[in-house]
């Protein structure tokens, strides 16, 4: 965590923890350089969660040998998907404000239907893979009631805790599951340019971190989410078309037969991000690509027009030609990327506008619709109740309720997308992210039906 013991002395995500002066705190919004001890209260950024157990901050675990965790009896067989991948992201920060934990993957029925979990995200700093949030990753205490196997964590020196330990227990219960650690993402992709200057050094650092003795065996490989090589995302990269293939080649060489995957752009426009990134040259180095075919349209264009954010196919009135899954996937296969190495991306959340008067897509808007965690975005589990579906377009759903207009996938549209992926010889599907589903896994049941 940035800033040492008092996390507020760095840039902090909402819902992430802070510790200082013997108390634990949670950030309510983005903050930087605001001491939790002096900026907590009803109208301040930090919530005082009370005194830390054990007095003061907990030391970082060291690789000391501990007694093995009891191994539960396996309760699952691999999903009946005929070899198709069903990959779900687990967001590192979901354990805070979202109160979503690894045990929820089990109790929702999702673990039995998944083939792989992608843990997001580790950071990329100074040309190396680094831990994103040490507290959430391997330090957070889980009581027996919140633990996958019903066994409480221990405070013994060197004991593994946090989501890493829970994932270890989940894999013991569901032996078919594989877990990858993803590095980068929208916020943390700026470090890839430096990493690409010395791919071997980067790959060595990633391997050492993924196989750190404290959690070795939790992860079955690595995922790279570079947004975007030789193009612009949250920041712009000018590394050149050869940087990404060289980086992925170095990772393949270092990780050998372990999984090496990558989440990539779904920009199907001529001369767009697919053309710039070098994904065709890197395809031989990856087990599969996860094509992020969502977030095409949303209230980041506050005036609209309203449009589905995860269209499977093109549609009448499409604001940008090439912004749909079918076109993007066709562009990749046209460059020689095997369809079997491509996974179709689907969202477990919706995007919405306010100030909309018409039901059909293409309406004008006045801004972002209110969201639980962020304006213009909300989870399926919220939207299915608050703004039920009005109609479907381009293989996905939309809803108009009052002055709000939302697009999101449903169990039915996800079943259709999975069937489409199967018919087109794709390697399977993946989704962002697990906490958006209902407590009983409506969406993943639709996706795997």
JOWO-V188694 format. One record per residue. N is the residue number from 1. OMEGA is omega in degrees with one decimal (NA if undefined). NEAR is the number of other C-alpha atoms within 12 Angstrom. D_LAST is the distance of its C-alpha to the last C-alpha in Angstrom with 1 decimal. Layout:
BEGIN
n=[N/N]
omega=[OMEGA/OMEGA]
near=[NEAR/NEAR]
d_last=[D_LAST/D_LAST]
END
This chain:
BEGIN
n=[1/2/3/4/5/6/7/8/9/10/11/12/13/14/15/16/17/18/19/20/21/22/23/24/25/26/27/28/29/30/31/32/33/34/35/36/37/38/39/40/41/42/43/44/45/46/47/48/49/50/51/52/53/54/55/56/57/58/59/60/61/62/63/64/65/66/67/68/69/70/71/72/73/74/75/76/77/78/79/80/81/82/83/84/85/86/87/88/89/90/91/92/93/94/95/96/97/98/99/100/101/102/103/104/105/106/107/108/109/110/111/112/113/114/115/116/117/118/119/120/121/122/123/124/125/126/127/128/129/130/131/132/133/134/135/136/137/138/139/140/141/142/143/144/145/146/147/148/149/150/151/152/153/154/155/156/157/158/159/160/161/162/163/164/165/166/167/168/169/170/171/172/173/174/175/176/177/178/179/180/181/182/183/184/185/186/187/188/189/190/191/192/193/194/195/196/197/198/199/200/201/202/203/204/205/206/207/208/209/210/211/212/213/214/215/216/217/218/219/220/221/222/223/224/225/226/227/228/229/230/231/232/233/234/235/236/237/238/239/240/241/242/243/244/245/246/247/248/249/250/251/252/253/254/255/256/257/258/259/260/261/262/263/264/265/266/267/268/269/270/271/272/273/274/275/276/277/278/279/280/281/282/283/284/285/286/287/288/289/290/291/292/293/294/295/296/297/298/299/300/301/302/303/304/305/306/307/308/309/310/311/312/313/314/315/316/317/318/319/320/321/322/323/324/325/326/327/328/329/330/331/332/333/334/335/336/337/338/339/340/341/342/343/344/345/346/347/348/349/350/351/352/353/354/355/356/357/358/359/360/361/362/363/364/365/366/367/368/369/370/371/372/373/374/375/376/377/378/379/380/381/382/383/384/385/386/387/388/389/390/391/392/393/394/395/396/397/398/399/400/401/402/403/404/405/406/407/408/409/410/411/412/413/414/415/416/417/418/419/420/421/422/423/424/425/426/427/428/429/430/431/432/433/434/435/436/437/438/439/440/441/442/443/444/445/446/447/448/449]
omega=[179.7/173.1/177.2/-173.1/177.8/-170.6/-178.9/179.6/173.8/178.8/-170.3/175.4/173.0/-179.8/179.1/-170.7/168.8/176.8/178.2/177.0/174.8/179.4/173.7/-178.0/174.1/179.9/179.1/176.9/178.4/179.6/177.0/174.7/175.3/-177.0/179.9/-176.0/-178.1/-179.6/175.9/-178.5/-174.1/-174.3/-179.6/-174.3/-174.1/171.1/178.0/-178.1/177.5/-176.8/175.9/175.6/178.2/176.6/176.8/-175.0/-178.7/179.9/176.5/-178.8/175.0/-173.6/177.4/-179.6/178.3/177.7/-178.3/175.3/178.2/-177.9/179.5/175.5/179.7/-175.4/-173.5/165.4/-178.3/179.5/-179.9/-176.6/177.0/179.1/177.9/174.5/170.5/-169.0/179.4/175.4/169.2/-177.3/-178.5/-175.3/-179.8/-179.3/-179.3/-174.4/-179.4/179.5/178.4/-172.5/-177.4/178.5/179.8/175.5/178.4/-172.1/178.6/-175.1/-176.0/-175.7/-178.8/-177.0/179.0/167.6/-176.8/171.8/175.7/-179.4/-173.7/1.9/160.3/-177.0/174.5/-174.7/176.4/176.6/-175.4/169.2/178.5/176.6/179.1/-177.0/-173.8/-178.3/179.6/-174.0/-171.0/-178.2/-176.0/-178.3/174.1/174.5/-176.6/-176.9/-176.5/-174.7/-178.1/-175.6/178.9/179.7/-179.8/173.3/176.3/176.4/177.8/179.5/178.7/-179.0/177.2/177.0/174.4/-177.7/179.1/179.6/178.4/176.1/176.4/179.1/178.9/178.7/176.9/-179.6/-178.9/-171.5/179.4/-174.1/170.6/-177.6/175.6/175.4/-178.7/179.5/178.0/-173.8/-176.2/-174.0/-170.5/179.3/-174.8/-178.2/-176.2/179.4/177.0/179.1/-177.6/177.9/176.7/-173.6/-178.2/176.9/178.4/-177.8/178.1/180.0/-179.9/179.8/179.9/-179.2/179.4/-177.8/174.2/-176.0/-178.4/-178.1/179.5/-177.1/177.3/-173.3/-179.6/179.3/-173.2/173.5/178.4/179.5/-178.7/-178.4/5.5/179.6/176.4/-179.2/-176.9/169.7/172.1/170.7/-179.3/179.8/178.9/-176.6/-177.9/-173.8/-177.9/-173.8/-177.8/177.1/179.7/179.0/-178.1/177.1/178.7/177.8/178.4/179.8/-177.0/-175.5/175.5/-177.0/176.0/-178.3/171.7/-176.5/179.9/170.1/-173.2/-179.6/173.3/178.4/-177.2/-178.2/175.5/-179.0/-177.1/-172.1/176.6/-179.6/-174.3/-164.4/-176.1/-176.5/177.9/-179.6/-177.9/-172.2/-179.0/-176.4/-173.5/170.9/173.5/171.8/171.8/-172.7/-170.5/-174.6/175.5/-176.9/177.8/-177.3/-179.6/-175.0/164.7/163.1/-166.7/-179.3/-176.3/3.4/176.3/-178.7/178.9/-175.7/179.3/-179.3/176.3/-176.8/173.3/-177.7/-179.4/179.8/-179.5/-174.9/178.8/176.9/-178.3/176.6/174.2/-172.9/-175.9/179.9/-179.0/180.0/177.3/178.2/179.0/178.8/176.4/176.5/177.1/176.7/-178.3/179.5/-178.4/176.5/-177.9/174.7/178.7/179.0/177.5/-178.8/171.7/-179.1/178.2/173.8/-173.2/178.1/170.8/-179.9/-176.7/-177.4/-176.0/-179.8/-172.1/173.9/178.2/-179.3/175.2/-176.8/179.7/-179.6/-178.2/172.3/177.2/177.4/-177.9/-176.4/-176.2/178.9/176.9/-178.8/170.5/-176.8/174.6/-176.4/175.1/-172.0/-179.1/179.9/-172.9/-178.1/-175.6/-173.8/174.4/-178.0/178.9/176.9/175.0/175.4/178.1/-173.6/172.1/-176.4/175.5/-179.1/-174.5/177.4/179.8/177.3/-176.1/167.6/178.6/176.5/180.0/175.1/-179.3/-179.2/177.5/175.1/177.7/178.8/178.2/177.9/178.1/179.1/179.7/-178.5/-178.9/173.3/179.1/-178.4/179.5/-177.5/172.0/-178.2/169.8/-22.0/-165.7/-173.9/179.4/-177.8/175.7/-177.6/178.9/170.5/-179.9/-174.8/-178.6/174.4/176.1/-177.7/-174.8/-177.0/NA]
near=[28/25/22/24/28/34/37/38/24/23/24/34/30/28/28/41/47/51/37/33/21/22/30/34/38/37/39/30/23/24/29/23/22/26/33/38/31/21/26/27/17/11/12/21/31/39/30/28/24/22/18/21/16/13/15/18/25/29/20/26/27/21/18/15/16/20/14/15/24/16/20/20/14/19/20/24/18/26/28/17/23/14/19/32/40/46/45/45/42/42/36/43/36/31/32/28/23/25/21/29/38/42/38/33/42/33/22/26/27/41/45/36/37/44/36/43/45/45/46/38/35/39/39/34/24/21/27/35/40/32/32/32/35/32/35/38/40/36/33/39/32/31/19/15/15/26/32/36/32/20/23/25/34/25/24/21/20/23/31/42/37/38/44/45/38/42/44/38/39/42/39/28/29/34/27/27/37/34/43/39/50/43/46/40/37/30/25/31/38/34/35/43/37/25/39/38/24/25/30/25/24/38/38/27/30/40/35/25/31/38/25/24/21/30/34/22/24/35/38/32/38/46/46/50/42/49/37/44/47/33/32/24/24/18/21/21/28/23/29/22/26/24/32/43/31/35/45/47/31/31/42/34/24/28/32/21/16/26/33/43/42/43/45/45/46/43/38/34/25/19/15/25/33/40/28/32/37/34/47/32/26/36/34/25/34/40/35/37/45/47/50/43/40/39/34/38/38/37/37/25/25/25/23/35/34/44/51/50/50/48/47/43/31/27/26/16/18/27/24/23/23/30/39/41/43/39/28/43/44/31/32/41/26/18/21/20/31/28/32/29/36/45/45/52/46/51/47/44/41/53/47/50/46/35/28/32/23/26/28/27/38/26/29/28/32/24/27/33/38/27/25/21/23/21/23/36/35/37/37/42/29/26/38/31/15/22/31/26/30/25/26/30/32/31/34/42/41/41/40/35/28/19/24/40/50/57/52/52/51/42/31/25/36/36/25/29/41/39/26/25/36/27/15/23/25/35/35/39/48/45/42/39/38/49/41/42/41/31/25/21/32/30/42/45/28/27/42/38/22]
d_last=[40.0/42.6/46.0/46.2/46.5/46.6/43.5/44.8/47.2/44.6/41.8/39.1/35.6/35.0/33.7/35.2/37.8/41.6/44.2/47.9/51.0/49.2/46.5/42.8/41.7/38.6/38.8/37.8/37.9/39.0/42.3/44.8/48.1/48.0/49.0/46.7/49.8/51.5/48.7/46.8/46.9/45.5/46.2/45.9/43.1/42.9/41.9/44.0/41.6/44.7/46.5/44.8/44.6/47.1/49.3/48.7/46.0/44.2/45.3/42.9/41.8/43.6/42.5/44.2/42.8/41.3/40.2/36.7/33.9/33.0/30.0/27.4/26.0/22.7/19.8/16.8/15.9/14.2/10.4/9.5/9.1/12.3/14.4/12.5/13.5/11.6/14.7/15.6/19.2/21.2/24.3/27.5/29.0/26.2/28.1/30.8/30.4/26.7/27.2/23.9/24.3/22.7/22.5/20.1/17.5/17.9/18.3/15.3/13.0/12.4/14.6/12.6/9.6/12.1/14.3/17.0/18.7/21.3/24.2/25.9/28.8/31.9/34.9/37.0/40.7/43.9/42.1/40.1/36.9/37.5/35.8/34.5/34.9/36.5/36.2/32.4/31.9/34.1/36.5/34.8/35.4/32.6/33.8/32.5/30.4/28.6/28.2/25.2/27.3/29.6/32.5/34.5/35.5/39.1/41.8/43.4/44.6/42.1/39.2/35.8/34.2/31.9/28.3/29.2/30.1/27.0/24.9/27.0/26.3/22.5/22.7/24.9/22.4/19.4/21.3/18.5/18.5/20.7/22.4/24.2/26.9/27.0/30.4/31.5/29.4/30.9/33.6/34.6/34.6/38.3/39.3/37.7/40.7/43.0/40.6/40.6/44.4/44.2/40.8/41.9/43.1/39.8/37.8/40.1/39.7/35.9/35.9/38.4/36.5/33.1/35.0/37.3/38.5/37.5/33.7/33.7/30.6/28.3/27.3/26.3/27.4/28.0/26.4/28.8/28.2/31.4/31.5/33.2/35.3/38.3/37.1/36.9/34.4/35.7/38.6/39.8/40.1/42.6/42.2/41.9/39.4/40.1/39.4/35.6/35.7/38.5/36.7/33.5/35.8/37.6/34.5/33.4/36.8/37.0/33.5/33.7/30.7/28.8/26.0/27.4/25.0/25.7/24.3/26.0/26.9/25.1/28.4/28.6/32.1/35.0/36.9/34.3/32.8/31.0/34.3/36.2/34.2/34.7/31.0/31.7/34.5/32.5/29.4/31.0/31.2/27.6/24.6/22.5/22.8/20.6/21.4/21.7/20.7/21.3/24.6/26.0/27.6/28.6/31.6/33.2/34.6/35.8/37.1/33.9/33.1/29.8/27.0/23.2/23.1/20.0/20.4/18.3/21.3/24.9/26.0/29.3/31.3/29.5/31.9/31.8/31.0/28.9/27.0/23.5/20.9/21.6/25.3/25.1/23.0/25.3/28.2/27.1/26.5/29.8/31.5/30.3/27.4/25.0/21.6/20.2/21.8/20.1/17.1/16.0/16.7/15.1/16.8/16.0/19.3/21.3/24.7/27.3/30.8/33.4/36.2/34.0/35.1/32.9/29.3/28.6/28.2/31.6/33.4/36.0/35.6/38.0/36.0/33.1/31.3/31.8/29.1/28.8/29.7/30.7/31.7/29.4/26.2/24.1/20.8/17.9/18.6/22.0/21.5/19.0/22.0/25.0/24.1/21.5/20.2/23.0/21.4/19.5/21.1/20.2/16.5/16.7/18.1/21.6/23.5/27.3/28.7/32.5/33.6/30.4/27.9/24.6/21.8/18.4/14.7/12.6/8.9/9.5/11.4/9.2/6.5/9.9/11.3/8.8/9.5/13.1/13.4/12.5/14.9/17.5/17.5/16.8/16.4/13.1/12.7/14.5/15.2/18.3/18.3/17.0/19.5/18.3/15.2/15.9/17.3/14.3/11.8/10.3/9.8/8.2/5.7/5.2/5.8/3.8/0.0]
END
